[in-house]
């Protein structure tokens, strides 16, 4: 992940900053306290509490490094104010023509994407297909097999 460039929405940036603050100010001190309590129990070779605290410490420190790297290598892209074009940060309602079903997705950077929660990356096949298009456009999603989606609505903001 080092030296990789990331694109974030303002909302994504704020979420990462909040998570980093929580990890540094709440989780890290708690892990240090847990380690101290486990050490006080004596023999560390068979101490499950100590092993769990060390594992949690590794998770917390790893995530802190990951977020710091993301923030150091990120570009925040302002959401468009144009409801006519699909862009980063907008919410799009599409019609999947292969299923005749409507779906709503928010377009975000790769770090923020959570498809099961309705946010997709602009670099996934669907995101790439609809990015820069407008209402009424039918786009081919280049997957195997390919399928068509029609853009029904574009909404800026939440």
N, CA and C of each residue as an Amber inpcrd file, in Angstrom:
protein
   474
   0.8100000  -1.1830000   0.0000000   0.0000000   0.0000000   0.0000000
   0.8600000   1.2560000   0.0000000   2.1420000   1.1320000   0.2880000
   3.0050000   2.3040000   0.3340000   3.1380000   2.9530000  -1.0350000
   3.1620000   4.2860000  -1.0210000   3.3090000   5.1120000  -2.2200000
   2.1510000   4.9750000  -3.2000000   1.1220000   4.2680000  -2.8320000
  -0.0700000   4.1890000  -3.6530000  -0.8620000   5.4720000  -3.4170000
  -1.4580000   6.0020000  -4.4600000  -2.2500000   7.2190000  -4.3370000
  -3.7170000   6.8370000  -4.1610000  -4.4020000   7.5540000  -3.2640000
  -5.7920000   7.2750000  -2.9560000  -6.6420000   8.5000000  -3.2250000
  -7.8850000   8.2590000  -3.5970000  -8.8510000   9.3240000  -3.7810000
  -9.9200000   9.1540000  -2.7170000 -10.2170000  10.2310000  -2.0270000
 -11.2250000  10.2050000  -0.9730000 -12.2400000  11.3160000  -1.1810000
 -13.4440000  11.0740000  -0.6980000 -14.4090000  12.1610000  -0.5880000
 -14.1130000  12.8670000   0.7280000 -14.6640000  14.0450000   0.9180000
 -14.4890000  14.7640000   2.1820000 -15.0300000  13.9250000   3.3400000
 -16.1540000  13.2860000   3.1130000 -16.7540000  12.4220000   4.1410000
 -15.8240000  11.2630000   4.4890000 -15.2120000  10.6530000   3.4840000
 -14.2800000   9.5520000   3.7160000 -13.0570000  10.0070000   4.4930000
 -12.5530000  11.2000000   4.1710000 -11.4170000  11.7670000   4.8890000
 -11.7580000  11.9520000   6.3700000 -12.9340000  12.5060000   6.6340000
 -13.3510000  12.7520000   8.0140000 -13.5180000  11.4390000   8.7870000
 -14.0530000  10.4100000   8.1460000 -14.2070000   9.1110000   8.8050000
 -12.8500000   8.5240000   9.1740000 -11.8870000   8.6110000   8.2600000
 -10.5540000   8.0970000   8.5540000  -9.8850000   8.8950000   9.6760000
 -10.0250000  10.2100000   9.6490000  -9.4390000  11.0390000  10.6970000
 -10.0600000  10.7070000  12.0550000 -11.3750000  10.4850000  12.0860000
 -12.0520000  10.1280000  13.3380000 -11.5980000   8.7550000  13.8350000
 -11.4660000   7.7990000  12.9100000 -11.0010000   6.4700000  13.2970000
  -9.5810000   6.5370000  13.8460000  -8.7180000   7.3020000  13.1930000
  -7.3380000   7.4500000  13.6550000  -7.3030000   8.0650000  15.0570000
  -8.0970000   9.0750000  15.2710000  -8.1630000   9.7200000  16.5810000
  -8.6250000   8.7240000  17.6500000  -9.6400000   7.9340000  17.3490000
 -10.1300000   6.9340000  18.2950000  -9.0670000   5.8870000  18.5890000
  -8.3790000   5.4240000  17.5470000  -7.3360000   4.4180000  17.7340000
  -6.2110000   4.9490000  18.6270000  -5.7980000   6.1790000  18.3910000
  -4.6790000   6.7610000  19.1400000  -5.0970000   7.1490000  20.5600000
  -6.2590000   7.7580000  20.7050000  -6.6510000   8.3180000  21.9990000
  -7.4500000   7.3840000  22.8970000  -8.0640000   6.3490000  22.3310000
  -8.8860000   5.4460000  23.1310000  -8.3650000   4.0140000  23.0840000
  -8.2370000   3.4610000  21.8820000  -7.8800000   2.0480000  21.7560000
  -6.4480000   1.7620000  22.2110000  -5.5070000   2.5910000  21.7780000
  -4.1020000   2.3600000  22.1470000  -3.9100000   2.4060000  23.6710000
  -4.4080000   3.4270000  24.3700000  -4.2520000   3.4240000  25.8300000
  -4.9240000   2.2170000  26.5020000  -6.0700000   1.7860000  25.9690000
  -6.7470000   0.6270000  26.5350000  -5.9050000  -0.6300000  26.3630000
  -5.2940000  -0.7900000  25.1970000  -4.4320000  -1.9540000  24.9500000
  -3.2280000  -1.9280000  25.8880000  -2.6490000  -0.7660000  26.1080000
  -1.5000000  -0.6550000  27.0210000  -1.9240000  -1.0430000  28.4400000
  -3.1060000  -0.5960000  28.8270000  -3.6330000  -0.9610000  30.1480000
  -3.8680000  -2.4700000  30.2420000  -4.4430000  -3.0610000  29.1910000
  -4.6890000  -4.5090000  29.1600000  -3.3780000  -5.2950000  29.2330000
  -2.3550000  -4.8090000  28.5250000  -1.0470000  -5.4680000  28.5740000
  -0.4610000  -5.4270000  29.9900000  -0.5780000  -4.2870000  30.6390000
  -0.0750000  -4.1470000  32.0080000  -0.7890000  -5.0890000  32.9660000
  -2.1010000  -5.1800000  32.8210000  -2.8770000  -6.0750000  33.6840000
  -2.5000000  -7.5320000  33.4270000  -2.2850000  -7.8890000  32.1760000
  -1.9140000  -9.2730000  31.8420000  -0.5140000  -9.5970000  32.3550000
   0.4060000  -8.6320000  32.2530000   1.7700000  -8.8460000  32.7640000
   1.7560000  -9.0620000  34.2800000   0.8580000  -8.3700000  34.9450000
   0.7800000  -8.4690000  36.4030000   0.3250000  -9.8520000  36.8710000
  -0.2410000 -10.6290000  35.9500000  -0.7010000 -11.9750000  36.3020000
   0.4620000 -12.9590000  36.4490000   1.6390000 -12.5590000  36.0350000
   2.8000000 -13.4340000  36.2060000   3.2560000 -14.0650000  34.9100000
   3.4800000 -15.3690000  34.9230000   4.0440000 -16.1500000  33.8100000
   3.3860000 -15.7820000  32.4740000   4.1760000 -15.2060000  31.5610000
   3.6500000 -14.7740000  30.2590000   3.6060000 -15.8990000  29.2380000
   4.3070000 -16.9940000  29.4850000   4.3890000 -18.0650000  28.5010000
   3.0510000 -18.7780000  28.2960000   2.2100000 -18.8190000  29.3080000
   0.9080000 -19.4760000  29.1780000  -0.2190000 -18.5370000  29.5780000
  -0.0500000 -17.2780000  29.2620000  -1.0080000 -16.2600000  29.6740000
  -1.8570000 -15.8460000  28.4650000  -3.0770000 -16.3590000  28.4080000
  -3.9700000 -16.0780000  27.2730000  -4.3380000 -14.5980000  27.2030000
  -4.5070000 -13.9580000  28.3580000  -4.8390000 -12.5280000  28.3640000
  -3.7060000 -11.6990000  27.7530000  -2.4770000 -12.0810000  28.0640000
  -1.3200000 -11.3760000  27.5140000  -1.2490000 -11.5780000  25.9980000
  -1.4500000 -12.8260000  25.5460000  -1.4290000 -13.1080000  24.1050000
  -2.5150000 -12.3210000  23.3790000  -3.7080000 -12.2630000  23.9720000
  -4.8200000 -11.5210000  23.3530000  -4.5080000 -10.0290000  23.2990000
  -3.9290000  -9.5030000  24.3720000  -3.5930000  -8.0790000  24.3990000
  -2.5040000  -7.7500000  23.3850000  -1.5180000  -8.6290000  23.2390000
  -0.4550000  -8.4140000  22.2360000  -1.0460000  -8.4510000  20.8190000
  -1.9520000  -9.3860000  20.6050000  -2.5970000  -9.4810000  19.2900000
  -3.3990000  -8.2200000  18.9910000  -4.1530000  -7.7430000  19.9680000
  -4.9420000  -6.5210000  19.7910000  -4.0250000  -5.3230000  19.5640000
  -2.8940000  -5.2930000  20.2740000  -1.9300000  -4.2110000  20.0880000
  -1.4130000  -4.1910000  18.6520000  -1.1210000  -5.3650000  18.1170000
  -0.6440000  -5.4520000  16.7360000  -1.7120000  -4.9590000  15.7620000
  -2.9660000  -5.3170000  16.0140000  -4.0680000  -4.8600000  15.1570000
  -4.1880000  -3.3360000  15.1850000  -4.1790000  -2.7710000  16.3880000
  -4.3420000  -1.3200000  16.5470000  -3.1840000  -0.5740000  15.8910000
  -1.9540000  -1.0050000  16.1740000  -0.7920000  -0.3220000  15.6060000
  -0.7480000  -0.4620000  14.0810000  -1.1310000  -1.6310000  13.5820000
  -1.1660000  -1.8440000  12.1400000  -2.1740000  -0.9430000  11.4560000
  -3.3620000  -0.8130000  12.0680000  -4.4000000   0.0390000  11.4900000
  -3.9890000   1.5110000  11.5570000  -3.3310000   1.9130000  12.6480000
  -2.8510000   3.2940000  12.7500000  -1.8770000   3.5800000  11.6020000
  -0.9350000   2.6870000  11.3710000   0.0260000   2.8800000  10.2740000
  -0.6770000   2.9210000   8.9260000  -1.6570000   2.0290000   8.7410000
  -2.3940000   1.9850000   7.4780000  -3.1220000   3.3090000   7.2270000
  -3.8220000   3.8110000   8.2260000  -4.5650000   5.0690000   8.0600000
  -3.6130000   6.2350000   7.8340000  -2.5230000   6.2860000   8.5830000
  -1.5510000   7.3660000   8.3850000  -0.9970000   7.3530000   6.9640000
  -0.7390000   6.1600000   6.4200000  -0.2590000   6.0440000   5.0440000
  -1.3250000   6.5180000   4.0520000  -2.5510000   6.1170000   4.2730000
  -3.6450000   6.5360000   3.3870000  -3.7720000   8.0540000   3.4020000
  -3.7830000   8.6410000   4.5950000  -3.9390000  10.0930000   4.7060000
  -2.7700000  10.8430000   4.0700000  -1.5730000  10.2970000   4.1970000
  -0.3920000  10.9430000   3.6230000  -0.3700000  10.8640000   2.1010000
  -1.0770000   9.8920000   1.5440000  -1.0470000   9.6740000   0.0890000
  -2.4150000   9.8510000  -0.5570000  -3.2460000  10.6950000   0.0450000
  -4.6080000  10.8770000  -0.4520000  -4.8220000  12.2310000  -1.0830000
  -5.7390000  12.2340000  -2.0060000  -6.2420000  13.4570000  -2.5940000
  -7.7280000  13.5020000  -2.2940000  -8.1820000  14.5990000  -1.7320000
  -9.6050000  14.7560000  -1.4530000 -10.2410000  15.4190000  -2.6540000
 -11.2340000  14.7590000  -3.2050000 -11.9240000  15.2760000  -4.3800000
 -13.2480000  15.8720000  -3.9250000 -13.4470000  17.1030000  -4.2780000
 -14.6990000  17.7700000  -3.9360000 -15.8340000  17.1550000  -4.7450000
 -16.9600000  16.9590000  -4.0880000 -18.1290000  16.4450000  -4.7810000
 -18.6080000  17.4770000  -5.7830000 -19.0740000  16.9900000  -6.8980000
 -19.5880000  17.8650000  -7.9420000 -20.8820000  18.5240000  -7.4710000
 -21.1950000  19.6330000  -8.0450000 -22.4790000  20.2840000  -7.7690000
 -23.4030000  20.1180000  -8.9690000 -22.9750000  19.3070000  -9.9230000
 -23.7250000  19.0990000 -11.1540000 -24.5270000  17.8000000 -11.0620000
 -25.8470000  17.9130000 -10.9610000 -26.7320000  16.7500000 -10.8930000
 -26.8870000  16.0360000 -12.2330000 -26.2240000  16.5350000 -13.2710000
 -26.4000000  15.9690000 -14.6000000 -25.3730000  14.8920000 -14.9350000
 -24.2660000  14.8380000 -14.1950000 -23.1700000  13.9340000 -14.5210000
 -22.8070000  13.0990000 -13.2820000 -22.6230000  11.7930000 -13.4810000
 -22.2010000  10.9090000 -12.3960000 -20.7470000  11.2200000 -12.0640000
 -20.4900000  11.5290000 -10.7820000 -19.1390000  11.8530000 -10.3460000
 -18.9150000  11.3290000  -8.9310000 -17.6870000  11.3990000  -8.4790000
 -17.3230000  10.9570000  -7.1430000 -18.1570000  11.7010000  -6.1110000
 -18.7250000  10.9630000  -5.1670000 -19.5060000  11.5660000  -4.1020000
 -20.9970000  11.6280000  -4.3610000 -21.4270000  11.3690000  -5.5840000
 -22.8570000  11.4380000  -5.8660000 -23.5180000  10.0740000  -5.6260000
 -24.8250000  10.1080000  -5.4670000 -25.6200000   8.8950000  -5.3050000
 -26.3910000   8.6790000  -6.5980000 -26.3240000   7.4640000  -7.1060000
 -26.8990000   7.1610000  -8.4190000 -27.9260000   6.0350000  -8.2890000
 -29.0700000   6.2450000  -8.9050000 -30.0690000   5.1820000  -9.0040000
 -29.9600000   4.6090000 -10.4010000 -29.7720000   3.2870000 -10.4730000
 -29.6260000   2.6340000 -11.7800000 -30.6720000   1.5430000 -11.9320000
 -30.9240000   1.2110000 -13.1840000 -31.7650000   0.0670000 -13.5170000
 -30.8660000  -0.9790000 -14.1440000 -30.7180000  -2.1070000 -13.4610000
 -29.9610000  -3.2280000 -14.0160000 -30.8970000  -3.9060000 -15.0050000
 -30.6090000  -3.7570000 -16.3030000 -31.5130000  -4.2600000 -17.3280000
 -31.5370000  -5.7830000 -17.4060000 -30.4890000  -6.4420000 -16.9190000
 -30.4840000  -7.9030000 -16.9510000 -31.4190000  -8.4920000 -15.8940000
 -31.6310000  -7.7690000 -14.8060000 -32.5030000  -8.2390000 -13.7290000
 -33.8080000  -7.4540000 -13.6550000 -33.8870000  -6.3560000 -14.4040000
 -34.9940000  -5.4180000 -14.3380000 -35.2150000  -4.9660000 -12.8880000
 -34.1040000  -4.6340000 -12.2180000 -34.1430000  -4.2230000 -10.8180000
 -33.3970000  -2.9080000 -10.6430000 -33.9060000  -2.0780000  -9.7340000
 -33.2760000  -0.8020000  -9.4430000 -32.3410000  -0.9300000  -8.2390000
 -31.2170000  -0.2250000  -8.3060000 -30.2500000  -0.1920000  -7.2150000
 -29.7900000   1.2370000  -7.0200000 -29.4100000   1.5680000  -5.7870000
 -28.9070000   2.8980000  -5.4680000 -27.5040000   2.7300000  -4.8890000
 -26.5490000   3.4560000  -5.4560000 -25.1640000   3.3850000  -5.0110000
 -24.5900000   4.7830000  -4.8690000 -23.7080000   4.9310000  -3.8890000
 -22.9370000   6.1570000  -3.7550000 -21.5550000   5.8660000  -4.3250000
 -21.0420000   6.7550000  -5.1890000 -19.7110000   6.5860000  -5.7660000
 -18.6650000   7.2060000  -4.8540000 -17.6840000   6.3930000  -4.4790000
 -16.6430000   6.8190000  -3.5450000 -15.2910000   6.3320000  -4.0460000
 -14.2260000   6.7270000  -3.3370000 -12.8910000   6.2280000  -3.6430000
 -12.7530000   4.7840000  -3.1850000 -11.7050000   4.1230000  -3.6280000
 -11.5270000   2.6940000  -3.3330000 -11.4550000   2.4000000  -1.8430000
 -10.8600000   3.2670000  -1.0690000 -10.7210000   3.0550000   0.3710000
 -12.0760000   3.0670000   1.0650000 -13.0060000   3.8500000   0.5610000
 -14.3110000   4.0250000   1.2020000 -15.3510000   3.0010000   0.7590000
 -15.0890000   2.2770000  -0.3180000 -16.0860000   1.4010000  -0.9140000
 -16.5360000   0.2920000   0.0360000 -17.8480000   0.1540000   0.1410000
 -18.4870000  -0.9180000   0.9110000 -19.7300000  -1.3180000   0.1330000
 -19.5540000  -2.1680000  -0.8910000 -20.6680000  -2.4930000  -1.7810000
 -21.9210000  -3.0180000  -1.0700000 -21.7440000  -3.7960000  -0.0220000
 -22.9010000  -4.3400000   0.6910000 -23.6580000  -3.2670000   1.4570000
 -23.0190000  -2.1080000   1.6430000 -23.6630000  -0.9770000   2.3170000
 -24.0700000   0.1080000   1.3260000 -23.9220000  -0.1650000   0.0300000
 -24.3930000   0.7660000  -0.9870000 -23.3930000   1.7900000  -1.4740000
 -22.1010000   1.6190000  -1.1700000 -21.1110000   2.5380000  -1.7230000
 -20.1080000   1.7470000  -2.5510000 -19.9200000   2.1940000  -3.7860000
 -19.0200000   1.4990000  -4.7030000 -17.9060000   2.4340000  -5.1590000
 -16.8010000   1.8330000  -5.5140000 -15.6400000   2.5850000  -5.9800000
 -15.8320000   3.0180000  -7.4260000 -15.2230000   4.1330000  -7.7440000
 -15.2420000   4.5940000  -9.1360000 -14.3590000   3.7250000 -10.0140000
 -13.5890000   2.8060000  -9.4090000 -12.7110000   1.9370000 -10.1950000
 -13.2510000   0.5220000 -10.3550000 -14.3950000   0.2030000  -9.7290000
 -14.9900000  -1.1180000  -9.9450000 -15.6920000  -1.1010000 -11.3060000
 -16.0030000  -2.2540000 -11.8790000 -16.6170000  -2.2670000 -13.2200000
 -17.8760000  -1.4080000 -13.3400000 -18.7630000  -1.4870000 -12.3560000
 -19.9800000  -0.6720000 -12.4180000 -19.6440000   0.8040000 -12.2900000
 -18.7760000   1.1550000 -11.3400000 -18.3750000   2.5480000 -11.1570000
 -17.7370000   3.1280000 -12.4020000 -16.8440000   2.3510000 -13.0160000
 -16.1980000   2.8120000 -14.2550000 -17.2170000   3.0140000 -15.3700000
 -18.2190000   2.1330000 -15.4360000 -19.2060000   2.2040000 -16.5130000
 -20.0770000   3.4570000 -16.4160000 -20.4380000   3.8550000 -15.1980000
 -21.3850000   4.9730000 -15.0560000 -20.7120000   6.3280000 -14.8170000
 -19.4430000   6.3290000 -14.4450000 -18.7340000   7.5820000 -14.1690000
 -18.7350000   8.4880000 -15.4050000 -19.1530000   9.7270000 -15.2150000
 -19.1650000  10.6950000 -16.3070000 -20.3920000  10.6190000 -17.1980000
 -21.3050000   9.7280000 -16.8960000 -22.5210000   9.5840000 -17.7090000
 -23.6580000  10.3840000 -17.0830000 -24.7750000  10.4560000 -17.8170000
 -25.9170000  11.2360000 -17.3520000 -27.1940000  10.4280000 -17.2860000
 -28.2290000  11.0480000 -16.7430000 -29.5360000  10.4020000 -16.6290000
 -30.0170000   9.9840000 -18.0140000 -30.5090000   8.7520000 -18.1040000
 -31.0050000   8.2210000 -19.3700000 -29.9640000   7.4390000 -20.1500000
 -28.6840000   7.6010000 -19.8020000 -27.6250000   6.8590000 -20.4910000
 -27.7030000   5.3820000 -20.1160000 -27.4890000   4.5390000 -21.1110000
 -27.3760000   3.0990000 -20.8840000 -25.8980000   2.7610000 -21.0220000
 -25.3590000   2.1010000 -19.9960000 -23.9270000   1.8140000 -19.9400000
 -23.7050000   0.3130000 -19.8870000 -22.6390000  -0.1300000 -20.5220000
 -22.2570000  -1.5370000 -20.4840000 -21.2670000  -1.7280000 -19.3380000
 -21.6010000  -2.6350000 -18.4230000 -20.7140000  -2.9630000 -17.3210000
 -19.8690000  -4.1320000 -17.7870000 -18.5660000  -3.8950000 -17.8620000
 -17.6500000  -4.8750000 -18.4510000 -17.2350000  -5.9250000 -17.4210000
 -18.1330000  -6.8890000 -17.2440000 -17.8640000  -8.0450000 -16.3970000
 -18.0800000  -9.2730000 -17.2640000 -17.9780000 -10.4110000 -16.6850000
 -18.2250000 -11.6430000 -17.4420000 -19.4420000 -12.3260000 -16.8670000
 -20.5620000 -12.3540000 -17.5060000 -20.8610000 -11.6980000 -18.7780000
 -21.1750000 -10.2190000 -18.5740000 -20.9840000  -9.4220000 -19.6190000
 -21.3050000  -7.9970000 -19.5110000 -22.8180000  -7.8060000 -19.3530000
 -23.1920000  -6.6920000 -18.7510000 -24.6210000  -6.3780000 -18.6220000
 -24.8110000  -4.8720000 -18.7500000 -26.0430000  -4.4570000 -19.0010000
 -26.3650000  -3.0500000 -19.2110000 -27.0940000  -2.4800000 -17.9990000
 -26.7710000  -1.2240000 -17.6950000 -27.5010000  -0.4880000 -16.6700000
 -27.9110000   0.8520000 -17.2520000 -29.0690000   1.3220000 -16.8320000
 -29.5360000   2.6440000 -17.2470000 -29.5020000   3.5530000 -16.0190000
 -28.9990000   4.7450000 -16.1900000 -28.9440000   5.7020000 -15.0910000
 -30.3030000   6.3970000 -15.0080000 -30.9550000   6.2350000 -13.8600000
 -32.2770000   6.7920000 -13.6670000 -32.2690000   8.1300000 -12.9290000
 -31.3340000   8.2710000 -11.9670000 -31.3140000   9.4730000 -11.1480000
 -29.9060000   9.7060000 -10.6100000 -29.5200000  10.9710000 -10.5270000
 -28.2300000  11.3700000  -9.9580000 -28.5220000  12.3900000  -8.8700000
 -27.9770000  12.1280000  -7.6800000 -28.2050000  13.0380000  -6.5520000
 -26.8620000  13.4240000  -5.9640000 -26.6600000  14.7090000  -5.7540000
 -25.4470000  15.2220000  -5.1470000 -25.6640000  15.3080000  -3.6430000
 -24.6740000  14.9060000  -2.8760000 -24.7740000  14.9410000  -1.4210000
 -25.5310000  13.7330000  -0.9010000 -25.7980000  13.7550000   0.4170000
 -26.4810000  12.6210000   1.0380000 -27.9220000  12.7400000   0.7990000
